[in-house]
Amino acid sequence: MPHTQVTSKSLIFILALLVIFCPLGIDLYLPAFQAMQQGLNVSESKIQQTISIYMLTVGLGQLIAGPLSDKYGRKPIATAGITLFFIGAIMASTVESWRWMMIARSLQGFGACATFVAAFAIVRDSFGHKGSGQMLTYLNGIVCFIPALAPLLGAWLTLKFGWRSNFEFLAGFSILGLLLVLWLYRETKPKESFYQGHILDLRRFNPMLKNAEFMFNGSITMFGMAAMLVFVTTAPGWIMNHLGGSVTNFTSWFTGNAALSIIASFSAPIFIKRHSRNSLIIGLTLFCIGGFTMLLATRYSHPAAYMIPMYIASIGFAFSLGAAAGKALSGFAKQAGTASALIGVMQMSGAGVLALLTQQLHLPAPYQLGFHLLFALPFLVLLLSKHKEFFHNVA
């Protein structure tokens, strides 16, 4: 086998490894919530905050991790991130109080943010702006395996060894990941990649913030991720509590969505590579169809009325995320780490803020999710307008 093929396969493996740290840090221990609540003697809301602090640090930490990856390289940032994730996991497996658990989860969040930034920057380094959208969609397909499989592993670990074993598993996974990155990954940071200013000087993001194409496509990833976040947080309560579905019933619908997302995420890149803008139009159209269908189906008290529109939207997410993120990064080859960090902040912290704002309206889950999906409509209109080249050129 040619050396380039071996290198390509090992690089894709490393990318897959780096991107799954973030979702694995959430989905694995979801089944342990009740046991953690009892073990730490705290309320359910405080256990839920361990996810909130994790998402916050994953998002905000990228403001620092991105520029550092442009200065020092992707490999040092990735290895430092995995090390932080490991320290946080070890701490979480031994703490006796909620306060220390929050500190441990913050460390894990900062670690996961570094692996996330490194992965995005490596994609831009290695595949260029035309191949980035395709590769990011493949990676999204890999990420979709986590919510489908991690809770099953987490449930088994919790029942067999107790809730702390989930974090012990994450620590072991970190050690394996660190060894693989050190062994297989060769630095991809371009020699002309540069870093300017103080680490806390946010002016380094000005080129991206002033770039209409970056902001347009980056905003699409933010609104799309917000819709996905609303879905993940509201689906269990809506199906099991409001509609009276069983855990098995919910798991079946949720797994079906994950399977569909996996199929779509591995099919969409073929189209994205040749038709980036049309792929984005298809994705946003499916978001809108899912949103309108969701609102129209509110009269029916059945999980299908909630999940089938979401199935449509999940296919749209696969077609839109990679195309939008790849195009947003396309104009910043020399600042891929910084640009990737800003995309990460928008996807994580930005999406979280959007979801939090709509939660204050206290809408039923289908209405909240339906409105989030319809946020895609203005972007779709702009892509179909005569100004479409300004927002997403095909050069």
C-alpha positions in Angstrom: 0.0 0.0 0.0 1.4 3.4 -0.9 2.7 5.5 2.0 0.2 8.3 1.3 -2.7 5.9 1.7 -1.3 4.7 5.0 -0.8 8.2 6.2 -4.3 9.2 5.1 -5.9 6.3 6.9 -4.0 7.0 10.1 -4.8 10.7 9.9 -8.5 10.0 9.6 -8.3 7.6 12.5 -6.6 10.3 14.6 -9.3 12.8 13.6 -12.1 10.4 14.6 -10.3 9.8 17.9 -10.0 13.5 18.7 -13.6 14.5 17.9 -15.3 11.8 20.0 -13.8 13.1 23.3 -16.3 15.8 23.5 -19.6 13.8 23.0 -18.2 10.8 24.9 -17.7 13.1 27.9 -21.4 13.7 28.0 -23.2 10.6 26.6 -21.3 7.9 28.6 -22.4 9.0 32.1 -26.0 9.9 31.3 -27.3 6.6 32.7 -25.4 7.2 36.0 -27.2 10.5 36.8 -29.5 8.9 39.5 -26.6 7.0 41.1 -24.4 10.1 41.1 -27.2 12.1 42.7 -27.4 9.6 45.5 -23.6 9.2 45.8 -22.9 12.9 46.0 -26.1 13.6 48.0 -27.3 16.4 45.7 -30.4 17.3 43.7 -31.0 16.3 40.1 -30.6 19.8 38.9 -27.0 20.0 40.3 -26.1 16.8 38.5 -27.5 18.3 35.3 -25.2 21.3 35.9 -22.2 19.0 35.4 -23.2 19.0 31.7 -23.8 22.7 31.6 -20.3 23.5 33.0 -18.8 21.0 30.6 -20.4 22.6 27.6 -19.5 26.1 28.7 -15.8 25.2 29.1 -15.8 23.3 25.8 -17.0 26.4 24.1 -15.1 29.2 25.8 -11.9 27.3 26.1 -11.6 27.3 22.3 -10.9 31.1 22.3 -7.5 30.2 23.8 -6.9 26.7 22.4 -7.4 27.9 18.8 -4.8 30.6 18.7 -2.4 28.4 20.7 -2.7 25.7 18.0 -1.7 28.3 15.4 1.4 29.2 17.5 2.6 25.9 18.8 1.0 23.4 16.5 -1.9 20.9 16.5 -0.1 18.1 18.3 0.9 20.0 21.5 -2.7 21.3 21.9 -4.2 17.9 21.2 -1.9 16.1 23.7 -2.4 18.8 26.3 -6.1 18.6 25.9 -6.2 14.8 26.3 -4.0 15.2 29.4 -6.5 17.7 31.0 -9.4 15.4 30.1 -7.5 12.5 31.8 -6.9 14.6 35.0 -10.5 15.7 35.1 -11.7 12.1 34.6 -9.5 10.8 37.5 -10.7 13.6 39.7 -14.4 13.0 38.9 -13.9 9.3 39.7 -12.7 10.1 43.2 -14.5 13.3 44.4 -16.9 13.2 47.3 -18.6 16.6 46.7 -20.6 18.3 44.0 -18.2 21.3 44.0 -15.2 19.2 43.2 -17.2 17.4 40.6 -17.8 20.7 38.9 -14.1 21.5 38.9 -13.4 18.0 37.5 -15.9 18.5 34.7 -14.5 21.9 33.9 -11.1 20.4 33.4 -12.6 17.7 31.2 -14.4 20.5 29.2 -11.2 22.4 28.7 -9.5 19.2 27.6 -12.3 18.3 25.1 -12.2 21.8 23.7 -8.5 21.4 22.8 -9.1 18.1 21.0 -12.1 19.6 19.2 -10.1 22.6 18.0 -7.1 20.4 17.0 -9.3 18.2 14.9 -10.9 21.1 13.0 -7.6 22.7 12.3 -6.1 19.4 11.1 -9.0 19.0 8.7 -8.3 22.4 7.3 -4.5 21.8 7.1 -4.9 18.4 5.4 -7.9 18.6 3.1 -8.1 22.2 2.0 -11.3 24.2 1.8 -12.8 21.9 -0.9 -12.3 18.7 1.0 -13.0 20.1 4.5 -16.7 20.1 4.2 -16.7 16.4 3.1 -14.3 15.3 5.9 -16.2 17.3 8.6 -19.4 15.5 7.5 -17.7 12.1 7.7 -16.5 13.1 11.2 -20.1 14.1 12.2 -21.2 10.6 11.1 -18.6 9.1 13.4 -19.7 11.4 16.3 -23.3 10.2 15.7 -22.2 6.7 16.9 -21.6 8.1 20.4 -25.1 8.9 21.5 -26.2 5.6 20.0 -23.7 3.4 21.8 -22.1 5.3 24.8 -25.3 5.2 27.0 -25.5 1.5 26.6 -21.9 1.1 27.8 -22.5 3.7 30.6 -25.5 1.8 31.8 -23.6 -1.5 31.9 -20.6 0.2 33.8 -23.0 1.8 36.3 -24.9 -1.4 37.1 -21.8 -3.6 37.2 -19.2 -1.3 38.9 -21.0 1.8 40.1 -21.2 5.4 38.7 -17.5 6.2 39.3 -16.5 3.5 36.7 -17.8 5.8 33.9 -15.1 8.3 34.7 -12.5 5.6 35.2 -13.3 4.4 31.7 -12.9 7.9 30.4 -9.5 8.1 32.1 -8.4 4.8 30.5 -9.7 6.0 27.1 -7.6 9.2 27.5 -4.4 7.2 28.1 -5.0 5.1 25.0 -5.9 8.2 23.0 -2.7 10.0 24.1 -0.5 7.1 23.2 -2.1 6.9 19.7 -1.8 10.6 19.0 1.9 10.6 20.1 2.6 7.5 17.9 0.5 8.1 14.8 0.0 11.8 14.3 2.6 14.0 12.5 2.2 17.7 12.8 0.2 19.3 10.0 0.4 23.0 10.9 1.5 24.9 7.8 4.8 26.7 8.1 3.1 29.9 7.1 0.5 29.6 9.9 0.8 32.5 12.2 -0.2 33.9 15.5 -0.3 37.5 16.5 -1.0 39.4 19.7 -1.6 38.5 23.3 -3.4 35.2 24.0 -6.3 37.1 25.5 -6.5 39.7 22.8 -9.8 39.0 21.1 -8.9 41.2 18.2 -7.4 38.2 16.5 -10.9 37.1 15.7 -11.7 40.3 13.8 -10.8 39.0 10.4 -13.4 36.2 10.8 -16.0 38.5 12.5 -15.7 40.9 9.6 -15.9 38.2 6.9 -19.5 37.8 5.8 -19.0 34.3 4.4 -17.5 33.1 7.7 -20.3 34.6 9.8 -23.0 33.4 7.5 -21.8 29.8 7.4 -20.6 29.8 11.0 -24.1 31.0 12.1 -25.7 28.1 10.2 -23.6 25.7 12.3 -24.6 27.5 15.5 -28.3 27.5 14.8 -28.2 23.9 13.6 -26.3 22.8 16.7 -28.8 24.7 18.9 -31.7 22.7 17.4 -29.8 19.4 18.0 -29.2 20.5 21.6 -32.8 21.3 22.2 -33.8 17.9 20.7 -31.4 16.0 23.0 -32.4 17.8 26.1 -36.2 17.7 25.5 -36.8 14.4 23.8 -36.5 12.1 27.0 -39.0 14.2 29.0 -41.4 14.7 26.2 -41.6 11.1 25.1 -41.4 9.4 28.5 -43.1 11.9 30.8 -45.6 13.8 28.7 -46.5 11.1 26.2 -46.1 8.2 28.7 -43.6 6.2 26.7 -41.4 3.6 28.2 -37.6 3.7 28.4 -37.5 1.0 25.7 -39.9 3.1 23.5 -37.7 6.2 23.9 -34.5 4.3 23.2 -36.0 2.8 20.0 -36.9 6.2 18.6 -33.7 7.8 19.7 -31.5 5.0 18.3 -33.5 5.2 15.0 -32.5 8.9 14.8 -28.9 8.1 15.5 -28.8 5.4 12.8 -30.4 7.7 10.3 -27.9 10.4 11.1 -25.0 8.0 10.6 -26.3 6.9 7.2 -26.9 10.5 6.1 -23.5 11.7 7.4 -21.7 9.1 5.4 -23.7 9.7 2.3 -23.8 13.5 2.2 -20.0 14.1 1.7 -20.1 12.7 -1.8 -22.6 15.4 -2.7 -20.9 18.1 -0.6 -17.6 17.6 -2.4 -19.1 18.5 -5.8 -22.1 20.8 -4.8 -21.3 22.6 -1.6 -23.9 25.3 -1.9 -26.6 23.0 -3.2 -25.9 20.6 -0.3 -26.4 23.5 2.1 -29.7 24.5 0.4 -30.9 20.9 0.7 -30.0 20.7 4.3 -31.7 24.0 5.2 -34.7 23.0 3.2 -35.0 19.8 5.2 -34.6 21.8 8.4 -37.6 24.0 7.4 -39.7 21.0 6.3 -39.0 19.3 9.7 -39.9 22.5 11.6 -43.2 23.1 9.7 -44.1 19.4 10.1 -43.3 19.5 13.8 -45.6 22.4 14.4 -48.4 20.9 12.2 -48.1 17.6 14.1 -48.6 19.0 17.5 -52.2 18.0 17.5 -51.2 14.3 17.7 -50.1 12.9 21.0 -47.7 10.2 19.7 -43.9 10.0 19.7 -44.0 9.8 15.9 -45.4 13.3 15.7 -42.2 14.5 17.4 -39.6 12.1 16.0 -40.5 11.8 12.3 -40.0 15.6 11.7 -36.8 15.2 13.7 -35.7 12.4 11.4 -36.2 14.8 8.4 -34.2 17.5 10.2 -31.4 15.1 11.1 -30.8 14.4 7.4 -30.7 18.1 6.8 -28.2 18.5 9.6 -25.9 16.0 7.8 -26.1 17.9 4.5 -25.7 21.4 6.1 -23.1 21.1 8.9 -20.1 20.0 6.9 -20.8 22.3 4.0 -21.2 25.3 6.2 -18.2 24.6 8.5 -16.0 23.8 5.5 -16.9 27.0 3.7 -16.5 29.1 6.9 -12.9 27.9 7.3 -12.1 28.1 3.6 -10.7 31.6 3.7 -8.4 31.2 6.7 -5.7 28.6 5.8 -3.1 30.6 7.8 -5.3 30.9 10.8 -7.1 27.6 10.8 -6.7 27.1 14.5 -8.1 30.5 15.4 -11.0 30.2 12.9 -11.8 26.7 14.1 -11.9 28.0 17.7 -14.5 30.6 16.7 -16.6 28.0 14.9 -16.3 25.9 18.1 -17.4 28.7 20.4 -20.4 29.4 18.1 -21.3 25.7 18.0 -21.0 25.0 21.7 -21.5 28.2 23.7 -23.5 30.0 21.1 -25.9 27.1 20.6 -26.2 26.7 24.4 -27.2 30.3 24.8 -29.8 30.1 22.0 -31.3 27.0 23.6 -31.3 28.6 27.0 -33.1 31.7 25.7 -35.9 29.7 24.1 -36.3 27.7 27.3 -37.3 30.9 29.1 -40.4 30.9 26.9 -41.6 27.7 28.6 -42.9 26.3 25.3 -43.9 22.6 24.9 -41.0 20.7 23.5 -42.4 20.3 19.9 -43.0 24.1 19.7 -39.5 24.9 21.0 -37.8 22.5 18.7 -40.0 23.5 15.7 -39.1 27.1 16.1 -35.4 26.3 16.3 -35.6 24.3 13.1 -37.3 27.2 11.4 -34.5 29.5 12.2 -32.9 28.0 9.1 -35.5 29.8 6.9 -33.7 33.2 6.7 -30.4 31.5 5.7 -32.2 29.5 3.0 -33.8 32.7 1.6 -30.4 34.3 1.3 -28.9 31.3 -0.4 -31.6 31.4 -3.0 -31.3 35.2 -3.5 -29.3 37.0 -6.1 -26.7 37.7 -3.4 -25.9 34.0 -2.8 -22.3 34.3 -4.0 -21.6 36.9 -1.3 -22.6 34.4 1.4 -21.4 31.1 -0.1 -19.3 31.2 -3.2 -18.5 28.0 -5.0 -14.9 29.0 -6.0 
